[in-house]
Amino acid sequence: MNLKRIFGALLTLLGLAALIYTAITFTNGSSEGQDIKSMLVYGILGLVFFSSGISLVKATKDES
């Protein structure tokens, strides 16, 4: 299997996990400053990882 596809899938899963964690923090969190900062950090990193993983999987050609 292609190493780029594995790395892209790993990035996609990490991004999805960060986005899910952001959603859980958003629903369970209070209006404290620390919760908002962590939501922003995890949300932005989740979006970056998710989008880069998806684009890496899409751009990688099959070697059949």
MOPAC internal coordinates of N, CA, C and O (Angstrom, degrees):
PM7 1SCF
backbone

  N    0.0000 0     0.00 0     0.00 0    0    0    0
  C    1.4506 1     0.00 0     0.00 0    1    0    0
  C    1.5257 1   108.85 1     0.00 0    2    1    0
  O    1.2310 1   121.45 1   -29.25 1    3    2    1
  N    1.2893 1   114.83 1   150.75 1    3    2    1
  C    1.4501 1   120.81 1  -175.58 1    5    3    2
  C    1.5250 1   111.00 1   -74.45 1    6    5    3
  O    1.2310 1   120.54 1   -45.97 1    7    6    5
  N    1.3265 1   116.57 1   134.03 1    7    6    5
  C    1.4607 1   122.05 1  -177.61 1    9    7    6
  C    1.5292 1   111.71 1   -66.85 1   10    9    7
  O    1.2310 1   120.04 1   146.56 1   11   10    9
  N    1.3296 1   117.53 1   -33.44 1   11   10    9
  C    1.4634 1   120.62 1   178.71 1   13   11   10
  C    1.5254 1   111.16 1   -65.82 1   14   13   11
  O    1.2310 1   120.27 1   141.77 1   15   14   13
  N    1.3223 1   117.10 1   -38.23 1   15   14   13
  C    1.4694 1   119.99 1   178.27 1   17   15   14
  C    1.5230 1   111.43 1   -67.15 1   18   17   15
  O    1.2310 1   120.34 1   142.03 1   19   18   17
  N    1.3255 1   116.95 1   -37.97 1   19   18   17
  C    1.4624 1   120.38 1   178.21 1   21   19   18
  C    1.5254 1   109.82 1   -65.70 1   22   21   19
  O    1.2310 1   120.18 1   135.06 1   23   22   21
  N    1.3287 1   117.26 1   -44.94 1   23   22   21
  C    1.4486 1   121.52 1   178.94 1   25   23   22
  C    1.5332 1   110.89 1   -64.72 1   26   25   23
  O    1.2310 1   120.04 1   140.94 1   27   26   25
  N    1.3243 1   117.53 1   -39.06 1   27   26   25
  C    1.4556 1   120.95 1   176.95 1   29   27   26
  C    1.5137 1   112.21 1   -64.71 1   30   29   27
  O    1.2310 1   120.59 1   139.47 1   31   30   29
  N    1.3325 1   116.48 1   -40.53 1   31   30   29
  C    1.4649 1   119.87 1   177.60 1   33   31   30
  C    1.5226 1   110.82 1   -66.57 1   34   33   31
  O    1.2310 1   120.41 1   141.83 1   35   34   33
  N    1.3319 1   116.82 1   -38.17 1   35   34   33
  C    1.4620 1   120.69 1   178.01 1   37   35   34
  C    1.5280 1   111.13 1   -64.80 1   38   37   35
  O    1.2310 1   120.24 1   136.65 1   39   38   37
  N    1.3299 1   117.14 1   -43.35 1   39   38   37
  C    1.4615 1   120.85 1   177.16 1   41   39   38
  C    1.5170 1   111.16 1   -62.87 1   42   41   39
  O    1.2310 1   120.52 1   139.80 1   43   42   41
  N    1.3229 1   116.61 1   -40.20 1   43   42   41
  C    1.4521 1   120.73 1   179.34 1   45   43   42
  C    1.5244 1   111.02 1   -63.60 1   46   45   43
  O    1.2310 1   120.30 1   136.39 1   47   46   45
  N    1.3212 1   117.03 1   -43.61 1   47   46   45
  C    1.4626 1   120.21 1   179.56 1   49   47   46
  C    1.5251 1   111.57 1   -67.10 1   50   49   47
  O    1.2310 1   119.95 1   140.40 1   51   50   49
  N    1.3282 1   117.70 1   -39.60 1   51   50   49
  C    1.4646 1   120.26 1   176.98 1   53   51   50
  C    1.5294 1   111.26 1   -64.12 1   54   53   51
  O    1.2310 1   120.68 1   138.91 1   55   54   53
  N    1.3173 1   116.31 1   -41.09 1   55   54   53
  C    1.4595 1   120.07 1   177.59 1   57   55   54
  C    1.5127 1   112.25 1   -64.90 1   58   57   55
  O    1.2310 1   120.65 1   139.81 1   59   58   57
  N    1.3221 1   116.36 1   -40.19 1   59   58   57
  C    1.4613 1   120.50 1   178.32 1   61   59   58
  C    1.5260 1   110.72 1   -65.85 1   62   61   59
  O    1.2310 1   120.32 1   139.77 1   63   62   61
  N    1.3188 1   116.99 1   -40.23 1   63   62   61
  C    1.4688 1   120.44 1   178.02 1   65   63   62
  C    1.5301 1   110.63 1   -64.14 1   66   65   63
  O    1.2310 1   120.05 1   139.97 1   67   66   65
  N    1.3186 1   117.51 1   -40.03 1   67   66   65
  C    1.4658 1   120.45 1   179.13 1   69   67   66
  C    1.5236 1   111.01 1   -67.16 1   70   69   67
  O    1.2310 1   120.35 1   141.91 1   71   70   69
  N    1.3267 1   116.94 1   -38.09 1   71   70   69
  C    1.4579 1   119.80 1   177.94 1   73   71   70
  C    1.5212 1   111.47 1   -68.02 1   74   73   71
  O    1.2310 1   119.97 1   142.19 1   75   74   73
  N    1.3168 1   117.66 1   -37.81 1   75   74   73
  C    1.4669 1   120.84 1   177.05 1   77   75   74
  C    1.5217 1   109.88 1   -66.45 1   78   77   75
  O    1.2310 1   120.23 1   138.36 1   79   78   77
  N    1.3323 1   117.17 1   -41.64 1   79   78   77
  C    1.4569 1   120.42 1   177.87 1   81   79   78
  C    1.5283 1   110.66 1   -62.92 1   82   81   79
  O    1.2310 1   120.16 1   142.00 1   83   82   81
  N    1.3236 1   117.29 1   -38.00 1   83   82   81
  C    1.4550 1   121.16 1   177.08 1   85   83   82
  C    1.5173 1   110.79 1   -62.95 1   86   85   83
  O    1.2310 1   120.15 1   138.00 1   87   86   85
  N    1.3201 1   117.33 1   -42.00 1   87   86   85
  C    1.4585 1   120.90 1   179.03 1   89   87   86
  C    1.5290 1   111.17 1   -65.32 1   90   89   87
  O    1.2310 1   120.31 1   139.81 1   91   90   89
  N    1.3269 1   117.01 1   -40.19 1   91   90   89
  C    1.4646 1   120.27 1   178.52 1   93   91   90
  C    1.5235 1   110.18 1   -66.23 1   94   93   91
  O    1.2310 1   120.05 1   137.74 1   95   94   93
  N    1.3255 1   117.51 1   -42.26 1   95   94   93
  C    1.4548 1   121.23 1   177.60 1   97   95   94
  C    1.5188 1   111.25 1   -63.46 1   98   97   95
  O    1.2310 1   120.51 1   143.21 1   99   98   97
  N    1.3130 1   116.64 1   -36.79 1   99   98   97
  C    1.4617 1   121.12 1   179.36 1  101   99   98
  C    1.5250 1   111.29 1   -66.63 1  102  101   99
  O    1.2310 1   120.30 1   138.11 1  103  102  101
  N    1.3137 1   117.03 1   -41.89 1  103  102  101
  C    1.4655 1   119.10 1  -177.17 1  105  103  102
  C    1.5224 1   112.43 1   -77.27 1  106  105  103
  O    1.2310 1   119.54 1   147.73 1  107  106  105
  N    1.3205 1   118.48 1   -32.27 1  107  106  105
  C    1.4601 1   121.28 1  -176.93 1  109  107  106
  C    1.5190 1   114.15 1   -98.36 1  110  109  107
  O    1.2310 1   119.88 1   169.79 1  111  110  109
  N    1.3048 1   117.84 1   -10.21 1  111  110  109
  C    1.4570 1   120.49 1  -172.25 1  113  111  110
  C    1.5107 1   113.47 1   -83.16 1  114  113  111
  O    1.2310 1   121.90 1   -17.77 1  115  114  113
  N    1.3134 1   113.98 1   162.23 1  115  114  113
  C    1.4546 1   120.71 1   173.85 1  117  115  114
  C    1.5231 1   108.41 1   -97.62 1  118  117  115
  O    1.2310 1   120.52 1     8.86 1  119  118  117
  N    1.3075 1   116.61 1  -171.14 1  119  118  117
  C    1.4681 1   119.24 1  -177.01 1  121  119  118
  C    1.5231 1   111.67 1   -95.39 1  122  121  119
  O    1.2310 1   119.73 1  -149.32 1  123  122  121
  N    1.3140 1   118.12 1    30.68 1  123  122  121
  C    1.4576 1   121.15 1   177.35 1  125  123  122
  C    1.5236 1   110.29 1   -75.85 1  126  125  123
  O    1.2310 1   121.07 1   -22.57 1  127  126  125
  N    1.3188 1   115.56 1   157.43 1  127  126  125
  C    1.4640 1   120.54 1  -177.90 1  129  127  126
  C    1.5075 1   112.98 1   -66.51 1  130  129  127
  O    1.2310 1   119.93 1   145.18 1  131  130  129
  N    1.3330 1   117.74 1   -34.82 1  131  130  129
  C    1.4656 1   120.91 1  -178.12 1  133  131  130
  C    1.5247 1   111.07 1   -66.50 1  134  133  131
  O    1.2310 1   119.72 1   141.28 1  135  134  133
  N    1.3316 1   118.15 1   -38.72 1  135  134  133
  C    1.4589 1   121.00 1   178.49 1  137  135  134
  C    1.5219 1   111.66 1   -64.77 1  138  137  135
  O    1.2310 1   120.56 1   139.97 1  139  138  137
  N    1.3080 1   116.54 1   -40.03 1  139  138  137
  C    1.4634 1   120.22 1  -179.86 1  141  139  138
  C    1.5259 1   110.49 1   -67.02 1  142  141  139
  O    1.2310 1   120.62 1   139.15 1  143  142  141
  N    1.3313 1   116.41 1   -40.85 1  143  142  141
  C    1.4707 1   119.85 1   178.84 1  145  143  142
  C    1.5207 1   111.07 1   -63.93 1  146  145  143
  O    1.2310 1   120.41 1   135.75 1  147  146  145
  N    1.3177 1   116.82 1   -44.25 1  147  146  145
  C    1.4650 1   118.91 1  -179.23 1  149  147  146
  C    1.5233 1   111.00 1   -67.64 1  150  149  147
  O    1.2310 1   120.18 1   143.67 1  151  150  149
  N    1.3343 1   117.25 1   -36.33 1  151  150  149
  C    1.4633 1   119.21 1   176.83 1  153  151  150
  C    1.5260 1   111.09 1   -62.85 1  154  153  151
  O    1.2310 1   120.51 1   138.08 1  155  154  153
  N    1.3168 1   116.62 1   -41.92 1  155  154  153
  C    1.4637 1   119.60 1   179.09 1  157  155  154
  C    1.5267 1   111.67 1   -65.08 1  158  157  155
  O    1.2310 1   120.68 1   135.09 1  159  158  157
  N    1.3152 1   116.30 1   -44.91 1  159  158  157
  C    1.4670 1   119.68 1  -178.31 1  161  159  158
  C    1.5232 1   110.80 1   -64.12 1  162  161  159
  O    1.2310 1   120.52 1   128.48 1  163  162  161
  N    1.3399 1   116.61 1   -51.52 1  163  162  161
  C    1.4610 1   119.32 1  -178.89 1  165  163  162
  C    1.5280 1   111.93 1   -66.66 1  166  165  163
  O    1.2310 1   120.01 1   144.80 1  167  166  165
  N    1.3150 1   117.59 1   -35.20 1  167  166  165
  C    1.4611 1   120.23 1   178.78 1  169  167  166
  C    1.5225 1   112.65 1   -66.32 1  170  169  167
  O    1.2310 1   120.92 1   134.98 1  171  170  169
  N    1.3315 1   115.85 1   -45.02 1  171  170  169
  C    1.4688 1   119.56 1  -179.90 1  173  171  170
  C    1.5178 1   110.92 1   -67.37 1  174  173  171
  O    1.2310 1   120.45 1   135.07 1  175  174  173
  N    1.3413 1   116.75 1   -44.93 1  175  174  173
  C    1.4633 1   118.92 1   177.72 1  177  175  174
  C    1.5252 1   111.45 1   -63.50 1  178  177  175
  O    1.2310 1   120.24 1   141.81 1  179  178  177
  N    1.3153 1   117.14 1   -38.19 1  179  178  177
  C    1.4607 1   120.39 1   177.78 1  181  179  178
  C    1.5132 1   112.25 1   -62.73 1  182  181  179
  O    1.2310 1   120.59 1   137.14 1  183  182  181
  N    1.3312 1   116.48 1   -42.86 1  183  182  181
  C    1.4677 1   119.60 1   177.74 1  185  183  182
  C    1.5213 1   111.94 1   -64.64 1  186  185  183
  O    1.2310 1   120.45 1   138.42 1  187  186  185
  N    1.3279 1   116.74 1   -41.58 1  187  186  185
  C    1.4728 1   120.42 1  -179.73 1  189  187  186
  C    1.5265 1   110.45 1   -65.21 1  190  189  187
  O    1.2310 1   120.37 1   132.16 1  191  190  189
  N    1.3534 1   116.90 1   -47.84 1  191  190  189
  C    1.4604 1   119.65 1  -179.94 1  193  191  190
  C    1.5199 1   111.66 1   -64.33 1  194  193  191
  O    1.2310 1   120.36 1   136.37 1  195  194  193
  N    1.3226 1   116.92 1   -43.63 1  195  194  193
  C    1.4608 1   120.46 1  -178.22 1  197  195  194
  C    1.5261 1   111.17 1   -63.14 1  198  197  195
  O    1.2310 1   120.38 1   132.29 1  199  198  197
  N    1.3269 1   116.89 1   -47.71 1  199  198  197
  C    1.4651 1   119.14 1  -178.26 1  201  199  198
  C    1.5259 1   112.38 1   -67.99 1  202  201  199
  O    1.2310 1   120.14 1   141.48 1  203  202  201
  N    1.3367 1   117.35 1   -38.52 1  203  202  201
  C    1.4587 1   118.44 1   178.94 1  205  203  202
  C    1.5283 1   111.38 1   -70.07 1  206  205  203
  O    1.2310 1   119.81 1   144.38 1  207  206  205
  N    1.3221 1   117.96 1   -35.62 1  207  206  205
  C    1.4617 1   120.49 1   176.65 1  209  207  206
  C    1.5100 1   112.49 1   -65.35 1  210  209  207
  O    1.2310 1   120.44 1   135.97 1  211  210  209
  N    1.3286 1   116.76 1   -44.03 1  211  210  209
  C    1.4662 1   120.66 1   178.64 1  213  211  210
  C    1.5223 1   110.71 1   -63.64 1  214  213  211
  O    1.2310 1   120.31 1   136.14 1  215  214  213
  N    1.3319 1   117.01 1   -43.86 1  215  214  213
  C    1.4683 1   118.74 1  -179.12 1  217  215  214
  C    1.5232 1   111.51 1   -68.61 1  218  217  215
  O    1.2310 1   119.73 1   148.06 1  219  218  217
  N    1.3283 1   118.11 1   -31.94 1  219  218  217
  C    1.4640 1   120.38 1   177.77 1  221  219  218
  C    1.5246 1   110.67 1   -69.11 1  222  221  219
  O    1.2310 1   120.05 1   140.01 1  223  222  221
  N    1.3157 1   117.52 1   -39.99 1  223  222  221
  C    1.4576 1   120.28 1   177.96 1  225  223  222
  C    1.5304 1   110.84 1   -67.08 1  226  225  223
  O    1.2310 1   120.61 1   140.02 1  227  226  225
  N    1.3421 1   116.44 1   -39.98 1  227  226  225
  C    1.4559 1   119.87 1   179.56 1  229  227  226
  C    1.5318 1   112.71 1   -66.56 1  230  229  227
  O    1.2310 1   120.64 1   141.13 1  231  230  229
  N    1.3303 1   116.39 1   -38.87 1  231  230  229
  C    1.4676 1   120.61 1  -174.83 1  233  231  230
  C    1.5233 1   112.82 1   -78.08 1  234  233  231
  O    1.2310 1   119.49 1   162.25 1  235  234  233
  N    1.3165 1   118.58 1   -17.75 1  235  234  233
  C    1.4560 1   121.18 1  -177.01 1  237  235  234
  C    1.5192 1   109.59 1   -80.92 1  238  237  235
  O    1.2310 1   120.96 1   -53.43 1  239  238  237
  N    1.3062 1   115.78 1   126.57 1  239  238  237
  C    1.4642 1   121.86 1   179.76 1  241  239  238
  C    1.5145 1   110.16 1   -84.91 1  242  241  239
  O    1.2310 1   120.40 1   -30.33 1  243  242  241
  N    1.3213 1   116.84 1   149.67 1  243  242  241
  C    1.4660 1   121.81 1   174.61 1  245  243  242
  C    1.5134 1   109.05 1   -74.03 1  246  245  243
  O    1.2310 1   120.89 1   -37.55 1  247  246  245
  N    1.3346 1   115.90 1   142.45 1  247  246  245
  C    1.4636 1   120.97 1   178.80 1  249  247  246
  C    1.5184 1   111.01 1  -105.30 1  250  249  247
  O    1.2310 1   120.46 1  -124.73 1  251  250  249
  N    1.2913 1   116.73 1    55.27 1  251  250  249
  C    1.4620 1   121.00 1  -178.23 1  253  251  250
  C    1.4949 1   111.77 1   -85.33 1  254  253  251
  O    1.2310 1   120.10 1   180.00 1  255  254  253

